[in-house]
Amino acid sequence: MNLRFDTMLKLVIAFLLAAGAYGCGVPTYSPNSRVVNGEDALPHSWPWQISLQYESSGAYYHTCGGSLIAENWVLTAAHCISSRKYQVVVGEHDRSGFDGGEQIISINSEDIYVHEGWRSSCVACGNDVALIKLSRAAVLNDKAQLGCLPPGGQVLTNNYPCYISGWGRLSTGGALPNVLQQAILPVVDHATCTQRDWWGSSIKTTMVCAGGGSEAGCNGDSGGPLNCQANDGRWYVHGIASFVSGMGCDTLKKPTVFTRVSAFNDWIDNIIATK
């Protein structure tokens, strides 16, 4: 058997076994989908949400979010990655202490894959996506599950109700919360978000806008998911939090901008299959 095909087959089988046990996008603990303003998420209701942490002086600090999309793969934003040493915490909820559900997994620097089209000097140019291969597989359970990826090319309609989740700042320049937050962010379609009094030409077709009012992502939410529920009842990771307005996280007509995951399915599949 061809070695590459054999490797790909093993990856597919492993993914199917994991999905069969828990299924992607179906939390054991259902999220409170009635929340409008940002609020504490119910514990482990977004079980694919991870905390990406960097090392400094022997301690680790939260810097970005991300999504567990396979037992040993995390999807995050390219701008979250630098030359620092990282670890990923799976099954996190309250960062102020341990409740027994956390899985702390180290990251080898050579196992971080940033999209080749990403330019750190131009976040609005797009391609703000990265994959992290964990040094060991996460154990899937009621607190750690996989996020579903949307079908390639899928674009959500205007005002489609999605949810941002993360440990980002509660306000512009504010503190990072200990407890995972969530807020509803309705999708703003491309035609609206590219209007001159919105984001204008900064928005590419490989991005998705959501929010634009009092609810928004903020520093620390970067890399985390835009969670959108489909008709099949599953939650799909449609976006990777990318950037907000320099005038403030909750600036009117400047919705949070996400990398549109469905524009990068082929890139994601290729990295996972070959690395």
N, C-alpha and C positions, 0 to 999 in steps of 0.2 A: 504494500500500500504506500502511496506517495506520503512522505513524512509531513508535508505541510497540510495535506488533506486530513491525515490522521490526527494532527494537532487540532485542526479546526473542528473535526468531528467530536473529539474529546471535550472541547469547549462547549459545543452545542449540547452535548449530552449532560454535562455538568449544569449548564444553565436550565435545561428542561427539568432536571431532577429538583433543583432549587425552586423553580417556579411551581412545580407540581406540589411541593410540600406547603408552600405559603401563597404562591401566586403573586405576581407583581401588582402594585397599585391598589391592594386591598388590605388596609390596615386592620389589625386585630381590634384596635381601639379606634372607633370611628371619630374623625375630626368633627369639631363643632362648626359646621358649615353655616351657622347663622351669624357668625361674627362679622360685623361691618367695620368697626374701628379696630385698630391693632389691639390685641389682647393675648394673654397667656394661652398657648395652645394646650389642649388636653394632653397629658403625658403619653408619649409614644404614638400619637395619632398621625404623625408624618414619619414613619419608621425608616424611610430611606434617607432622611435628612442627616447629614454628618457635620461635625465641626472640624475644620481644617486648622491646625495649630502649628505655629512656628516656635523654634527653640531659641531662647535668649538667656544666657547666663545660667544654664542648667535647668531652666523651667520652660514650660510650654504655655503659649497664649493663643486664644482664639483670634483668627484673622479673617476667615471666610467660611462660607457654607459650601455644600456640595451634595450630590445625590449618589447613593449606592445603587448602581444599575446592574451589577453582577456581583457575585460573592467576593470577588477580588478586584473590582474596578469601581472607581469613583469619578463622576462627571462634575467638573467645576469650571471656573472662568480662567482664561489664560492670564489675566491681569493679577490674579491671586498668587501667581508663581514667580519666585525670584531665586536667588542662589542660597536661600536659607535652608535649614534642616526642618523637615516637617513630620508631623504625625497626624493620623486621622482618628477621631473618636466616633465610633458607631454606637447607636443606642443611647445617645446623650439626650437629656431633657433639661435638667437643672445643673448648670455649670458650677454651682457653689458647693457641690458635694457629690458623693457617689451613692447611687441607689441600688447598685448591683447589676444594672443592665448595660453598663458601659463596656465597650470593647476598645481598648487603646491599641492601635496598630501602627507600627513604624513604617516609614516610607524610605525606600532607597532612591537617591537622587536620580539615578539612571532610569528609574521606572516612572518618571513624570514626562508626559508627552503633550507639548504645547502645539497648537495648530500652526503649521508652517507659514500661514498667511497672517499671523498675528503680528502687529507692530505696537510696541509699548508706547511709542510716541504719538499714536493715533488710535485711541480707543473707539472713536466713531467710524473708523475704517472697517470695523467688524472682525470676524473670526476670533472673537473672544471666548475661546473654548479650549479646555484641556482635559486630559484623562490621566488619572493616577492609578497605577497598578499597586495594590496593597502587598506588603511583604508576606502576608498570609491571608487566607480566605476568612472573611467575616462569618460568624456562625449565625445563620438565620433562625430567628425565633419570634416571639410576640413583640419584641422591642426593636428588632432589626430585620427589615424586609427590603425587597427590591422595588425601586421605582420603575414604572413602565415608560418606554420611549414611544412617542407618537409615530404614526405611519409617516414615511418619508414624504416631504412636500406638503403635509397638512397645514393649513392656515385657518386659525379660528376666526369666527365672525366678530363684528363689533359688539362690545358689551358682554361678551362671553364671560361668565363669572369664574374667575380663577383665584387662587390664594397664594400669597407669598408667605414663606416661613423662614425664620432665621433668628440669629442672635444679634442682629444689627442694632445700631443706636436708635433709641426711642424717639429722638428728635435731632435736628441738625446740631452737631457739636455736643450732643448729650451723651449719657453713659450707656455702656453695653449692658443689656439685661442678663440676669443669670438664667432665667426661664425662657425656653423657646417661645417666640412670638409668632402670631399669624394674623393676617388681615386679608380681606377680600380686595382684589385688584381686577376690576373688569378690563377686558382687552380693549385697546383702542386700535382700530384697524389702520392699515398702512396709509390709506387715503386721508384719514383725519390727522394721524400723527405727523405726517409730512407737510401739513399746512404751515404757512409762514409764521403764524402766531403760536404754533405748537413747537415741534422739534425741527421742522423744515427738512432740508436736504441731508441733515446729519443721520437720518434714519434710512438704513438699507433694507432691502427685501429679506435679508437673512436675519433680521431682528424682529422682535415683537414688543410693542408698547403695552403697558397695563397700568391703570390708575389715572393719575393726573389731577387728583384732588387732595384731600386731607390724609389719605392712606397712601403710603409709598414705601419703597425700600430705602435703606440708608446704609452708611458705612458699616461694614460687618456682615451685611446680608449678601454681599458679592459672592458669586459662585453658587448660591443657593437656588432652589427650584421655584419655578412658577407652576403650581399644582393645579391641574384642570381635570375635572371629572367628565368622562365620556358617557354615552348612552348605555354602555355595557356595565356601568357602575364603578369601573376602575378609575383611579387617579393616574394621570399621565404627566410626566415632567416636560412641559412644553417650552420652558424657558430657563436660561441660566442668567441670574442677575448680573448685569454688566455695568450700567452707569446711571447716575441721576444728575439733576441740574446742579451746576456750581452755585446757583442762587439759593439752594436749600433742597432738602430731600422731598418736601411736600409742596413744591412750587406748582401753582395752578397752570395747567396746560403743558406741564413738563413731566409726563408720566415716567415711571421707572422703565428703563430700557433693558430688555433681555436678549441674549442670543437665542435665536429661534432654533430649538433642537432639531426640528424636522428638516432643517436645511443642511444638517450635518450627519444624517444617518449613515451615509456611505463612509465618511471619514471615521466615525466611531466604530463601525463594523470592521473596517480595515485594520485599525490600530489593535482592537481586541483580538482579531484573528491572527495577527502576525507578530505580536509582541509577547 
